[in-house]
């Protein structure tokens, strides 16, 4: 059983659900290719919420980096 941990800023539950579903699909597809059998993959996806002020890109806090990005 694969175990995946994702650390990052807090996400809404629906985003976590979509990410976990996609991760499970990708792992199942890779297992199918590797083992040449189609199995029902059970994957544990854990999320660790880290406050944005604690995340740095290089020497800058993530919040400051996000402020410099162009707005969509």
Helices and strands as residue ranges (DSSP letters): E 3-8, H 13-35, E 44-49, G 52-54, E 56-57, E 60-61, H 62-68
